[in-house]
Amino acid sequence: MFKIFIITLWLEYEGRLYMKYALPLQAKCNFITWWNIQEQFSKTPYHAVAMKCTRVKDFRIDKRIYRSETYK
């Protein structure tokens, strides 16, 4: 059976930490996935700080992300 992952990203922008779900869903979650994410944000003002992979069947939505709360 295939494992599908939802990737949660922590991004830093102007000293604040933001959380975001990365789309599309991923079939693999490894260091290459992390490298590709860092490559995507390399030419933006955002800095990718961390990544978390959660299997779709284990995923629970974090409503704080949809309310755009920031973390310091």
CHARMM-style PDB file with segment names, atoms N, HN, CA, C and O in Angstrom:
ATOM      1  N   MET     1       0.838  -1.179   0.000  1.00  0.00      PROA
ATOM      2  CA  MET     1       0.000   0.000   0.000  1.00  0.00      PROA
ATOM      3  C   MET     1       0.888   1.250   0.000  1.00  0.00      PROA
ATOM      4  O   MET     1       1.955   1.270   0.614  1.00  0.00      PROA
ATOM      5  N   PHE     2       0.435   2.269  -0.687  1.00  0.00      PROA
ATOM      6  HN  PHE     2      -0.431   2.254  -1.185  1.00  0.00      PROA
ATOM      7  CA  PHE     2       1.197   3.502  -0.796  1.00  0.00      PROA
ATOM      8  C   PHE     2       1.002   4.359   0.447  1.00  0.00      PROA
ATOM      9  O   PHE     2      -0.077   4.403   1.037  1.00  0.00      PROA
ATOM     10  N   LYS     3       2.061   5.025   0.819  1.00  0.00      PROA
ATOM     11  HN  LYS     3       2.938   4.989   0.340  1.00  0.00      PROA
ATOM     12  CA  LYS     3       1.973   5.997   1.910  1.00  0.00      PROA
ATOM     13  C   LYS     3       1.967   7.385   1.285  1.00  0.00      PROA
ATOM     14  O   LYS     3       2.816   7.716   0.458  1.00  0.00      PROA
ATOM     15  N   ILE     4       1.002   8.183   1.693  1.00  0.00      PROA
ATOM     16  HN  ILE     4       0.311   7.915   2.365  1.00  0.00      PROA
ATOM     17  CA  ILE     4       0.897   9.552   1.221  1.00  0.00      PROA
ATOM     18  C   ILE     4       1.118  10.459   2.421  1.00  0.00      PROA
ATOM     19  O   ILE     4       0.567  10.222   3.495  1.00  0.00      PROA
ATOM     20  N   PHE     5       1.932  11.506   2.235  1.00  0.00      PROA
ATOM     21  HN  PHE     5       2.380  11.698   1.362  1.00  0.00      PROA
ATOM     22  CA  PHE     5       2.307  12.389   3.329  1.00  0.00      PROA
ATOM     23  C   PHE     5       1.781  13.803   3.118  1.00  0.00      PROA
ATOM     24  O   PHE     5       1.750  14.314   1.998  1.00  0.00      PROA
ATOM     25  N   ILE     6       1.373  14.417   4.212  1.00  0.00      PROA
ATOM     26  HN  ILE     6       1.399  14.002   5.121  1.00  0.00      PROA
ATOM     27  CA  ILE     6       1.092  15.853   4.263  1.00  0.00      PROA
ATOM     28  C   ILE     6       2.309  16.485   4.923  1.00  0.00      PROA
ATOM     29  O   ILE     6       2.742  16.056   5.993  1.00  0.00      PROA
ATOM     30  N   ILE     7       2.844  17.489   4.288  1.00  0.00      PROA
ATOM     31  HN  ILE     7       2.492  17.837   3.419  1.00  0.00      PROA
ATOM     32  CA  ILE     7       4.058  18.126   4.802  1.00  0.00      PROA
ATOM     33  C   ILE     7       3.690  19.453   5.447  1.00  0.00      PROA
ATOM     34  O   ILE     7       3.051  20.305   4.830  1.00  0.00      PROA
ATOM     35  N   THR     8       4.102  19.612   6.690  1.00  0.00      PROA
ATOM     36  HN  THR     8       4.621  18.920   7.191  1.00  0.00      PROA
ATOM     37  CA  THR     8       3.925  20.858   7.414  1.00  0.00      PROA
ATOM     38  C   THR     8       5.266  21.571   7.422  1.00  0.00      PROA
ATOM     39  O   THR     8       6.289  20.983   7.775  1.00  0.00      PROA
ATOM     40  N   LEU     9       5.257  22.835   7.035  1.00  0.00      PROA
ATOM     41  HN  LEU     9       4.426  23.312   6.749  1.00  0.00      PROA
ATOM     42  CA  LEU     9       6.489  23.623   6.987  1.00  0.00      PROA
ATOM     43  C   LEU     9       6.450  24.719   8.039  1.00  0.00      PROA
ATOM     44  O   LEU     9       5.401  25.296   8.323  1.00  0.00      PROA
ATOM     45  N   TRP    10       7.604  24.990   8.605  1.00  0.00      PROA
ATOM     46  HN  TRP    10       8.456  24.521   8.374  1.00  0.00      PROA
ATOM     47  CA  TRP    10       7.788  26.148   9.463  1.00  0.00      PROA
ATOM     48  C   TRP    10       8.697  27.090   8.702  1.00  0.00      PROA
ATOM     49  O   TRP    10       9.822  26.740   8.345  1.00  0.00      PROA
ATOM     50  N   LEU    11       8.184  28.313   8.453  1.00  0.00      PROA
ATOM     51  HN  LEU    11       7.270  28.597   8.743  1.00  0.00      PROA
ATOM     52  CA  LEU    11       8.905  29.307   7.674  1.00  0.00      PROA
ATOM     53  C   LEU    11       9.158  30.541   8.516  1.00  0.00      PROA
ATOM     54  O   LEU    11       8.293  30.968   9.281  1.00  0.00      PROA
ATOM     55  N   GLU    12      10.349  31.116   8.375  1.00  0.00      PROA
ATOM     56  HN  GLU    12      11.052  30.769   7.754  1.00  0.00      PROA
ATOM     57  CA  GLU    12      10.689  32.339   9.096  1.00  0.00      PROA
ATOM     58  C   GLU    12      10.638  33.503   8.126  1.00  0.00      PROA
ATOM     59  O   GLU    12      11.157  33.423   7.012  1.00  0.00      PROA
ATOM     60  N   TYR    13      10.003  34.596   8.563  1.00  0.00      PROA
ATOM     61  HN  TYR    13       9.582  34.661   9.468  1.00  0.00      PROA
ATOM     62  CA  TYR    13       9.917  35.807   7.759  1.00  0.00      PROA
ATOM     63  C   TYR    13       9.922  36.998   8.704  1.00  0.00      PROA
ATOM     64  O   TYR    13       9.046  37.133   9.558  1.00  0.00      PROA
ATOM     65  N   GLU    14      10.911  37.853   8.542  1.00  0.00      PROA
ATOM     66  HN  GLU    14      11.623  37.744   7.848  1.00  0.00      PROA
ATOM     67  CA  GLU    14      11.069  39.058   9.361  1.00  0.00      PROA
ATOM     68  C   GLU    14      11.016  38.748  10.852  1.00  0.00      PROA
ATOM     69  O   GLU    14      10.360  39.461  11.612  1.00  0.00      PROA
ATOM     70  N   GLY    15      11.691  37.706  11.268  1.00  0.00      PROA
ATOM     71  HN  GLY    15      12.223  37.127  10.651  1.00  0.00      PROA
ATOM     72  CA  GLY    15      11.793  37.368  12.680  1.00  0.00      PROA
ATOM     73  C   GLY    15      10.595  36.644  13.261  1.00  0.00      PROA
ATOM     74  O   GLY    15      10.567  36.372  14.461  1.00  0.00      PROA
ATOM     75  N   ARG    16       9.615  36.329  12.452  1.00  0.00      PROA
ATOM     76  HN  ARG    16       9.638  36.551  11.477  1.00  0.00      PROA
ATOM     77  CA  ARG    16       8.432  35.602  12.924  1.00  0.00      PROA
ATOM     78  C   ARG    16       8.377  34.236  12.270  1.00  0.00      PROA
ATOM     79  O   ARG    16       8.848  34.046  11.149  1.00  0.00      PROA
ATOM     80  N   LEU    17       7.793  33.291  12.987  1.00  0.00      PROA
ATOM     81  HN  LEU    17       7.410  33.445  13.898  1.00  0.00      PROA
ATOM     82  CA  LEU    17       7.693  31.921  12.511  1.00  0.00      PROA
ATOM     83  C   LEU    17       6.260  31.638  12.071  1.00  0.00      PROA
ATOM     84  O   LEU    17       5.312  31.875  12.820  1.00  0.00      PROA
ATOM     85  N   TYR    18       6.113  31.132  10.856  1.00  0.00      PROA
ATOM     86  HN  TYR    18       6.883  30.939  10.248  1.00  0.00      PROA
ATOM     87  CA  TYR    18       4.805  30.809  10.297  1.00  0.00      PROA
ATOM     88  C   TYR    18       4.750  29.321   9.980  1.00  0.00      PROA
ATOM     89  O   TYR    18       5.769  28.711   9.657  1.00  0.00      PROA
ATOM     90  N   MET    19       3.558  28.741  10.074  1.00  0.00      PROA
ATOM     91  HN  MET    19       2.730  29.237  10.337  1.00  0.00      PROA
ATOM     92  CA  MET    19       3.353  27.336   9.705  1.00  0.00      PROA
ATOM     93  C   MET    19       2.502  27.296   8.451  1.00  0.00      PROA
ATOM     94  O   MET    19       1.597  28.110   8.268  1.00  0.00      PROA
ATOM     95  N   LYS    20       2.811  26.324   7.578  1.00  0.00      PROA
ATOM     96  HN  LYS    20       3.547  25.663   7.726  1.00  0.00      PROA
ATOM     97  CA  LYS    20       2.093  26.208   6.312  1.00  0.00      PROA
ATOM     98  C   LYS    20       2.066  24.747   5.892  1.00  0.00      PROA
ATOM     99  O   LYS    20       3.033  24.015   6.100  1.00  0.00      PROA
ATOM    100  N   TYR    21       0.955  24.327   5.302  1.00  0.00      PROA
ATOM    101  HN  TYR    21       0.169  24.922   5.133  1.00  0.00      PROA
ATOM    102  CA  TYR    21       0.887  22.993   4.718  1.00  0.00      PROA
ATOM    103  C   TYR    21       1.361  23.088   3.282  1.00  0.00      PROA
ATOM    104  O   TYR    21       0.895  23.938   2.523  1.00  0.00      PROA
ATOM    105  N   ALA    22       2.281  22.223   2.909  1.00  0.00      PROA
ATOM    106  HN  ALA    22       2.659  21.532   3.526  1.00  0.00      PROA
ATOM    107  CA  ALA    22       2.812  22.218   1.549  1.00  0.00      PROA
ATOM    108  C   ALA    22       1.956  21.321   0.676  1.00  0.00      PROA
ATOM    109  O   ALA    22       1.637  20.192   1.048  1.00  0.00      PROA
ATOM    110  N   LEU    23       1.592  21.830  -0.477  1.00  0.00      PROA
ATOM    111  HN  LEU    23       1.851  22.748  -0.779  1.00  0.00      PROA
ATOM    112  CA  LEU    23       0.816  21.059  -1.438  1.00  0.00      PROA
ATOM    113  C   LEU    23       1.622  20.941  -2.719  1.00  0.00      PROA
ATOM    114  O   LEU    23       2.396  21.851  -3.019  1.00  0.00      PROA
ATOM    115  N   PRO    24       1.489  19.908  -3.463  1.00  0.00      PROA
ATOM    116  CA  PRO    24       0.567  18.789  -3.353  1.00  0.00      PROA
ATOM    117  C   PRO    24       1.052  17.774  -2.322  1.00  0.00      PROA
ATOM    118  O   PRO    24       2.157  17.887  -1.792  1.00  0.00      PROA
ATOM    119  N   LEU    25       0.211  16.786  -2.049  1.00  0.00      PROA
ATOM    120  HN  LEU    25      -0.687  16.694  -2.480  1.00  0.00      PROA
ATOM    121  CA  LEU    25       0.591  15.698  -1.155  1.00  0.00      PROA
ATOM    122  C   LEU    25       1.788  14.965  -1.751  1.00  0.00      PROA
ATOM    123  O   LEU    25       1.952  14.926  -2.971  1.00  0.00      PROA
ATOM    124  N   GLN    26       2.621  14.386  -0.896  1.00  0.00      PROA
ATOM    125  HN  GLN    26       2.488  14.418   0.095  1.00  0.00      PROA
ATOM    126  CA  GLN    26       3.851  13.745  -1.351  1.00  0.00      PROA
ATOM    127  C   GLN    26       3.806  12.245  -1.114  1.00  0.00      PROA
ATOM    128  O   GLN    26       3.226  11.778  -0.133  1.00  0.00      PROA
ATOM    129  N   ALA    27       4.419  11.496  -2.018  1.00  0.00      PROA
ATOM    130  HN  ALA    27       4.890  11.875  -2.814  1.00  0.00      PROA
ATOM    131  CA  ALA    27       4.510  10.048  -1.871  1.00  0.00      PROA
ATOM    132  C   ALA    27       5.751   9.653  -1.089  1.00  0.00      PROA
ATOM    133  O   ALA    27       5.824   8.545  -0.556  1.00  0.00      PROA
ATOM    134  N   LYS    28       6.731  10.550  -1.015  1.00  0.00      PROA
ATOM    135  HN  LYS    28       6.672  11.450  -1.448  1.00  0.00      PROA
ATOM    136  CA  LYS    28       7.957  10.272  -0.278  1.00  0.00      PROA
ATOM    137  C   LYS    28       8.255  11.436   0.654  1.00  0.00      PROA
ATOM    138  O   LYS    28       7.901  12.583   0.382  1.00  0.00      PROA
ATOM    139  N   CYS    29       8.908  11.115   1.747  1.00  0.00      PROA
ATOM    140  HN  CYS    29       9.195  10.183   1.968  1.00  0.00      PROA
ATOM    141  CA  CYS    29       9.345  12.149   2.677  1.00  0.00      PROA
ATOM    142  C   CYS    29      10.742  11.769   3.147  1.00  0.00      PROA
ATOM    143  O   CYS    29      10.910  10.874   3.975  1.00  0.00      PROA
ATOM    144  N   ASN    30      11.732  12.453   2.613  1.00  0.00      PROA
ATOM    145  HN  ASN    30      11.596  13.180   1.940  1.00  0.00      PROA
ATOM    146  CA  ASN    30      13.117  12.152   2.955  1.00  0.00      PROA
ATOM    147  C   ASN    30      13.964  13.413   2.801  1.00  0.00      PROA
ATOM    148  O   ASN    30      13.419  14.507   2.658  1.00  0.00      PROA
ATOM    149  N   PHE    31      15.273  13.274   2.829  1.00  0.00      PROA
ATOM    150  HN  PHE    31      15.716  12.385   2.946  1.00  0.00      PROA
ATOM    151  CA  PHE    31      16.143  14.439   2.752  1.00  0.00      PROA
ATOM    152  C   PHE    31      16.041  15.136   1.396  1.00  0.00      PROA
ATOM    153  O   PHE    31      16.283  16.339   1.304  1.00  0.00      PROA
ATOM    154  N   ILE    32      15.687  14.402   0.351  1.00  0.00      PROA
ATOM    155  HN  ILE    32      15.490  13.424   0.426  1.00  0.00      PROA
ATOM    156  CA  ILE    32      15.526  15.019  -0.967  1.00  0.00      PROA
ATOM    157  C   ILE    32      14.309  15.937  -0.965  1.00  0.00      PROA
ATOM    158  O   ILE    32      14.334  16.999  -1.588  1.00  0.00      PROA
ATOM    159  N   THR    33      13.258  15.542  -0.279  1.00  0.00      PROA
ATOM    160  HN  THR    33      13.238  14.679   0.227  1.00  0.00      PROA
ATOM    161  CA  THR    33      12.076  16.395  -0.140  1.00  0.00      PROA
ATOM    162  C   THR    33      12.449  17.688   0.567  1.00  0.00      PROA
ATOM    163  O   THR    33      12.058  18.772   0.135  1.00  0.00      PROA
ATOM    164  N   TRP    34      13.205  17.577   1.653  1.00  0.00      PROA
ATOM    165  HN  TRP    34      13.523  16.697   2.004  1.00  0.00      PROA
ATOM    166  CA  TRP    34      13.660  18.756   2.402  1.00  0.00      PROA
ATOM    167  C   TRP    34      14.540  19.634   1.524  1.00  0.00      PROA
ATOM    168  O   TRP    34      14.409  20.858   1.553  1.00  0.00      PROA
ATOM    169  N   TRP    35      15.430  19.035   0.747  1.00  0.00      PROA
ATOM    170  HN  TRP    35      15.536  18.041   0.723  1.00  0.00      PROA
ATOM    171  CA  TRP    35      16.312  19.798  -0.131  1.00  0.00      PROA
ATOM    172  C   TRP    35      15.498  20.553  -1.179  1.00  0.00      PROA
ATOM    173  O   TRP    35      15.787  21.714  -1.469  1.00  0.00      PROA
ATOM    174  N   ASN    36      14.477  19.899  -1.751  1.00  0.00      PROA
ATOM    175  HN  ASN    36      14.242  18.956  -1.515  1.00  0.00      PROA
ATOM    176  CA  ASN    36      13.624  20.554  -2.751  1.00  0.00      PROA
ATOM    177  C   ASN    36      12.859  21.732  -2.148  1.00  0.00      PROA
ATOM    178  O   ASN    36      12.693  22.764  -2.799  1.00  0.00      PROA
ATOM    179  N   ILE    37      12.398  21.583  -0.923  1.00  0.00      PROA
ATOM    180  HN  ILE    37      12.533  20.745  -0.394  1.00  0.00      PROA
ATOM    181  CA  ILE    37      11.690  22.684  -0.257  1.00  0.00      PROA
ATOM    182  C   ILE    37      12.634  23.854  -0.016  1.00  0.00      PROA
ATOM    183  O   ILE    37      12.262  25.004  -0.250  1.00  0.00      PROA
ATOM    184  N   GLN    38      13.834  23.582   0.442  1.00  0.00      PROA
ATOM    185  HN  GLN    38      14.136  22.648   0.632  1.00  0.00      PROA
ATOM    186  CA  GLN    38      14.798  24.663   0.636  1.00  0.00      PROA
ATOM    187  C   GLN    38      15.123  25.344  -0.688  1.00  0.00      PROA
ATOM    188  O   GLN    38      15.303  26.561  -0.728  1.00  0.00      PROA
ATOM    189  N   GLU    39      15.200  24.589  -1.749  1.00  0.00      PROA
ATOM    190  HN  GLU    39      15.053  23.600  -1.716  1.00  0.00      PROA
ATOM    191  CA  GLU    39      15.465  25.143  -3.079  1.00  0.00      PROA
ATOM    192  C   GLU    39      14.325  26.065  -3.529  1.00  0.00      PROA
ATOM    193  O   GLU    39      14.573  27.111  -4.128  1.00  0.00      PROA
ATOM    194  N   GLN    40      13.079  25.678  -3.242  1.00  0.00      PROA
ATOM    195  HN  GLN    40      12.877  24.828  -2.755  1.00  0.00      PROA
ATOM    196  CA  GLN    40      11.930  26.499  -3.615  1.00  0.00      PROA
ATOM    197  C   GLN    40      11.944  27.850  -2.916  1.00  0.00      PROA
ATOM    198  O   GLN    40      11.547  28.854  -3.508  1.00  0.00      PROA
ATOM    199  N   PHE    41      12.395  27.892  -1.663  1.00  0.00      PROA
ATOM    200  HN  PHE    41      12.718  27.076  -1.182  1.00  0.00      PROA
ATOM    201  CA  PHE    41      12.381  29.121  -0.883  1.00  0.00      PROA
ATOM    202  C   PHE    41      13.713  29.868  -0.920  1.00  0.00      PROA
ATOM    203  O   PHE    41      13.859  30.883  -0.238  1.00  0.00      PROA
ATOM    204  N   SER    42      14.682  29.396  -1.693  1.00  0.00      PROA
ATOM    205  HN  SER    42      14.564  28.572  -2.247  1.00  0.00      PROA
ATOM    206  CA  SER    42      16.011  30.017  -1.694  1.00  0.00      PROA
ATOM    207  C   SER    42      16.005  31.438  -2.258  1.00  0.00      PROA
ATOM    208  O   SER    42      16.835  32.256  -1.863  1.00  0.00      PROA
ATOM    209  N   LYS    43      15.090  31.743  -3.168  1.00  0.00      PROA
ATOM    210  HN  LYS    43      14.415  31.078  -3.489  1.00  0.00      PROA
ATOM    211  CA  LYS    43      15.055  33.069  -3.786  1.00  0.00      PROA
ATOM    212  C   LYS    43      13.879  33.904  -3.296  1.00  0.00      PROA
ATOM    213  O   LYS    43      13.437  34.828  -3.980  1.00  0.00      PROA
ATOM    214  N   THR    44      13.379  33.579  -2.123  1.00  0.00      PROA
ATOM    215  HN  THR    44      13.738  32.828  -1.568  1.00  0.00      PROA
ATOM    216  CA  THR    44      12.272  34.326  -1.528  1.00  0.00      PROA
ATOM    217  C   THR    44      12.737  34.900  -0.189  1.00  0.00      PROA
ATOM    218  O   THR    44      13.775  34.490   0.331  1.00  0.00      PROA
ATOM    219  N   PRO    45      11.991  35.830   0.365  1.00  0.00      PROA
ATOM    220  CA  PRO    45      12.369  36.364   1.684  1.00  0.00      PROA
ATOM    221  C   PRO    45      12.079  35.391   2.830  1.00  0.00      PROA
ATOM    222  O   PRO    45      12.451  35.655   3.973  1.00  0.00      PROA
ATOM    223  N   TYR    46      11.423  34.275   2.532  1.00  0.00      PROA
ATOM    224  HN  TYR    46      11.121  34.061   1.603  1.00  0.00      PROA
ATOM    225  CA  TYR    46      11.117  33.275   3.550  1.00  0.00      PROA
ATOM    226  C   TYR    46      12.289  32.311   3.692  1.00  0.00      PROA
ATOM    227  O   TYR    46      12.990  32.011   2.726  1.00  0.00      PROA
ATOM    228  N   HSD    47      12.485  31.834   4.920  1.00  0.00      PROA
ATOM    229  HN  HSD    47      11.915  32.077   5.705  1.00  0.00      PROA
ATOM    230  CA  HSD    47      13.530  30.852   5.197  1.00  0.00      PROA
ATOM    231  C   HSD    47      12.869  29.598   5.765  1.00  0.00      PROA
ATOM    232  O   HSD    47      12.201  29.660   6.797  1.00  0.00      PROA
ATOM    233  N   ALA    48      13.054  28.466   5.095  1.00  0.00      PROA
ATOM    234  HN  ALA    48      13.596  28.415   4.256  1.00  0.00      PROA
ATOM    235  CA  ALA    48      12.483  27.208   5.584  1.00  0.00      PROA
ATOM    236  C   ALA    48      13.271  26.750   6.808  1.00  0.00      PROA
ATOM    237  O   ALA    48      14.468  26.479   6.712  1.00  0.00      PROA
ATOM    238  N   VAL    49      12.608  26.665   7.952  1.00  0.00      PROA
ATOM    239  HN  VAL    49      11.636  26.885   8.030  1.00  0.00      PROA
ATOM    240  CA  VAL    49      13.262  26.316   9.209  1.00  0.00      PROA
ATOM    241  C   VAL    49      13.127  24.826   9.510  1.00  0.00      PROA
ATOM    242  O   VAL    49      14.088  24.186   9.938  1.00  0.00      PROA
ATOM    243  N   ALA    50      11.935  24.275   9.288  1.00  0.00      PROA
ATOM    244  HN  ALA    50      11.154  24.795   8.940  1.00  0.00      PROA
ATOM    245  CA  ALA    50      11.703  22.870   9.634  1.00  0.00      PROA
ATOM    246  C   ALA    50      10.596  22.297   8.766  1.00  0.00      PROA
ATOM    247  O   ALA    50       9.803  23.019   8.161  1.00  0.00      PROA
ATOM    248  N   MET    51      10.573  20.967   8.729  1.00  0.00      PROA
ATOM    249  HN  MET    51      11.217  20.380   9.221  1.00  0.00      PROA
ATOM    250  CA  MET    51       9.573  20.244   7.964  1.00  0.00      PROA
ATOM    251  C   MET    51       9.127  19.038   8.782  1.00  0.00      PROA
ATOM    252  O   MET    51       9.938  18.385   9.438  1.00  0.00      PROA
ATOM    253  N   LYS    52       7.828  18.751   8.735  1.00  0.00      PROA
ATOM    254  HN  LYS    52       7.169  19.282   8.202  1.00  0.00      PROA
ATOM    255  CA  LYS    52       7.304  17.569   9.408  1.00  0.00      PROA
ATOM    256  C   LYS    52       6.429  16.810   8.415  1.00  0.00      PROA
ATOM    257  O   LYS    52       5.581  17.402   7.748  1.00  0.00      PROA
ATOM    258  N   CYS    53       6.636  15.516   8.320  1.00  0.00      PROA
ATOM    259  HN  CYS    53       7.325  15.035   8.861  1.00  0.00      PROA
ATOM    260  CA  CYS    53       5.835  14.675   7.435  1.00  0.00      PROA
ATOM    261  C   CYS    53       4.868  13.850   8.268  1.00  0.00      PROA
ATOM    262  O   CYS    53       5.265  13.177   9.220  1.00  0.00      PROA
ATOM    263  N   THR    54       3.600  13.910   7.901  1.00  0.00      PROA
ATOM    264  HN  THR    54       3.278  14.456   7.128  1.00  0.00      PROA
ATOM    265  CA  THR    54       2.562  13.161   8.605  1.00  0.00      PROA
ATOM    266  C   THR    54       1.798  12.336   7.587  1.00  0.00      PROA
ATOM    267  O   THR    54       1.362  12.852   6.557  1.00  0.00      PROA
ATOM    268  N   ARG    55       1.636  11.053   7.879  1.00  0.00      PROA
ATOM    269  HN  ARG    55       1.990  10.634   8.715  1.00  0.00      PROA
ATOM    270  CA  ARG    55       0.836  10.229   6.978  1.00  0.00      PROA
ATOM    271  C   ARG    55      -0.603  10.726   6.989  1.00  0.00      PROA
ATOM    272  O   ARG    55      -1.100  11.187   8.018  1.00  0.00      PROA
ATOM    273  N   VAL    56      -1.261  10.633   5.861  1.00  0.00      PROA
ATOM    274  HN  VAL    56      -0.858  10.259   5.026  1.00  0.00      PROA
ATOM    275  CA  VAL    56      -2.627  11.135   5.732  1.00  0.00      PROA
ATOM    276  C   VAL    56      -3.539  10.497   6.765  1.00  0.00      PROA
ATOM    277  O   VAL    56      -4.394  11.180   7.330  1.00  0.00      PROA
ATOM    278  N   LYS    57      -3.380   9.211   7.024  1.00  0.00      PROA
ATOM    279  HN  LYS    57      -2.686   8.656   6.565  1.00  0.00      PROA
ATOM    280  CA  LYS    57      -4.277   8.542   7.975  1.00  0.00      PROA
ATOM    281  C   LYS    57      -4.040   8.984   9.419  1.00  0.00      PROA
ATOM    282  O   LYS    57      -4.913   8.789  10.265  1.00  0.00      PROA
ATOM    283  N   ASP    58      -2.876   9.575   9.723  1.00  0.00      PROA
ATOM    284  HN  ASP    58      -2.167   9.733   9.036  1.00  0.00      PROA
ATOM    285  CA  ASP    58      -2.569  10.055  11.068  1.00  0.00      PROA
ATOM    286  C   ASP    58      -2.767  11.563  11.225  1.00  0.00      PROA
ATOM    287  O   ASP    58      -2.568  12.101  12.315  1.00  0.00      PROA
ATOM    288  N   PHE    59      -3.152  12.242  10.161  1.00  0.00      PROA
ATOM    289  HN  PHE    59      -3.314  11.806   9.275  1.00  0.00      PROA
ATOM    290  CA  PHE    59      -3.198  13.702  10.142  1.00  0.00      PROA
ATOM    291  C   PHE    59      -4.422  14.243  10.878  1.00  0.00      PROA
ATOM    292  O   PHE    59      -5.534  13.735  10.738  1.00  0.00      PROA
ATOM    293  N   ARG    60      -4.179  15.285  11.662  1.00  0.00      PROA
ATOM    294  HN  ARG    60      -3.276  15.698  11.775  1.00  0.00      PROA
ATOM    295  CA  ARG    60      -5.247  16.060  12.297  1.00  0.00      PROA
ATOM    296  C   ARG    60      -4.976  17.519  11.985  1.00  0.00      PROA
ATOM    297  O   ARG    60      -3.853  17.998  12.144  1.00  0.00      PROA
ATOM    298  N   ILE    61      -5.989  18.212  11.549  1.00  0.00      PROA
ATOM    299  HN  ILE    61      -6.901  17.823  11.420  1.00  0.00      PROA
ATOM    300  CA  ILE    61      -5.800  19.600  11.125  1.00  0.00      PROA
ATOM    301  C   ILE    61      -5.530  20.496  12.320  1.00  0.00      PROA
ATOM    302  O   ILE    61      -6.144  20.343  13.376  1.00  0.00      PROA
ATOM    303  N   ASP    62      -4.609  21.431  12.146  1.00  0.00      PROA
ATOM    304  HN  ASP    62      -4.110  21.555  11.289  1.00  0.00      PROA
ATOM    305  CA  ASP    62      -4.277  22.406  13.176  1.00  0.00      PROA
ATOM    306  C   ASP    62      -4.965  23.712  12.790  1.00  0.00      PROA
ATOM    307  O   ASP    62      -4.528  24.398  11.866  1.00  0.00      PROA
ATOM    308  N   LYS    63      -6.023  24.049  13.486  1.00  0.00      PROA
ATOM    309  HN  LYS    63      -6.378  23.492  14.237  1.00  0.00      PROA
ATOM    310  CA  LYS    63      -6.825  25.217  13.119  1.00  0.00      PROA
ATOM    311  C   LYS    63      -6.056  26.524  13.268  1.00  0.00      PROA
ATOM    312  O   LYS    63      -6.430  27.524  12.655  1.00  0.00      PROA
ATOM    313  N   ARG    64      -4.994  26.540  14.066  1.00  0.00      PROA
ATOM    314  HN  ARG    64      -4.691  25.728  14.564  1.00  0.00      PROA
ATOM    315  CA  ARG    64      -4.206  27.765  14.212  1.00  0.00      PROA
ATOM    316  C   ARG    64      -3.566  28.177  12.893  1.00  0.00      PROA
ATOM    317  O   ARG    64      -3.370  29.365  12.635  1.00  0.00      PROA
ATOM    318  N   ILE    65      -3.243  27.194  12.061  1.00  0.00      PROA
ATOM    319  HN  ILE    65      -3.402  26.230  12.271  1.00  0.00      PROA
ATOM    320  CA  ILE    65      -2.620  27.504  10.780  1.00  0.00      PROA
ATOM    321  C   ILE    65      -3.596  28.267   9.892  1.00  0.00      PROA
ATOM    322  O   ILE    65      -3.197  29.190   9.181  1.00  0.00      PROA
ATOM    323  N   TYR    66      -4.863  27.891   9.927  1.00  0.00      PROA
ATOM    324  HN  TYR    66      -5.188  27.142  10.504  1.00  0.00      PROA
ATOM    325  CA  TYR    66      -5.849  28.565   9.104  1.00  0.00      PROA
ATOM    326  C   TYR    66      -6.243  29.932   9.633  1.00  0.00      PROA
ATOM    327  O   TYR    66      -6.782  30.747   8.885  1.00  0.00      PROA
ATOM    328  N   ARG    67      -5.986  30.198  10.905  1.00  0.00      PROA
ATOM    329  HN  ARG    67      -5.548  29.535  11.513  1.00  0.00      PROA
ATOM    330  CA  ARG    67      -6.249  31.529  11.462  1.00  0.00      PROA
ATOM    331  C   ARG    67      -5.038  32.425  11.304  1.00  0.00      PROA
ATOM    332  O   ARG    67      -5.056  33.573  11.747  1.00  0.00      PROA
ATOM    333  N   SER    68      -3.969  31.911  10.669  1.00  0.00      PROA
ATOM    334  HN  SER    68      -3.954  30.978  10.309  1.00  0.00      PROA
ATOM    335  CA  SER    68      -2.739  32.676  10.398  1.00  0.00      PROA
ATOM    336  C   SER    68      -2.078  33.187  11.667  1.00  0.00      PROA
ATOM    337  O   SER    68      -1.573  34.310  11.689  1.00  0.00      PROA
ATOM    338  N   GLU    69      -2.073  32.390  12.719  1.00  0.00      PROA
ATOM    339  HN  GLU    69      -2.483  31.478  12.702  1.00  0.00      PROA
ATOM    340  CA  GLU    69      -1.382  32.782  13.926  1.00  0.00      PROA
ATOM    341  C   GLU    69       0.114  32.695  13.693  1.00  0.00      PROA
ATOM    342  O   GLU    69       0.587  31.830  12.955  1.00  0.00      PROA
ATOM    343  N   THR    70       0.845  33.578  14.313  1.00  0.00      PROA
ATOM    344  HN  THR    70       0.462  34.281  14.912  1.00  0.00      PROA
ATOM    345  CA  THR    70       2.297  33.561  14.211  1.00  0.00      PROA
ATOM    346  C   THR    70       2.880  33.143  15.544  1.00  0.00      PROA
ATOM    347  O   THR    70       2.228  33.232  16.585  1.00  0.00      PROA
ATOM    348  N   TYR    71       4.112  32.688  15.491  1.00  0.00      PROA
ATOM    349  HN  TYR    71       4.641  32.615  14.646  1.00  0.00      PROA
ATOM    350  CA  TYR    71       4.806  32.240  16.687  1.00  0.00      PROA
ATOM    351  C   TYR    71       6.094  33.022  16.822  1.00  0.00      PROA
ATOM    352  O   TYR    71       6.767  33.297  15.829  1.00  0.00      PROA
ATOM    353  N   LYS    72       6.436  33.377  18.033  1.00  0.00      PROA
ATOM    354  HN  LYS    72       5.889  33.153  18.840  1.00  0.00      PROA
ATOM    355  CA  LYS    72       7.708  34.065  18.273  1.00  0.00      PROA
ATOM    356  C   LYS    72       8.643  33.188  19.027  1.00  0.00      PROA
ATOM    357  OT1 LYS    72       9.767  33.594  19.324  1.00  0.00      PROA
TER     358      LYS     72
END
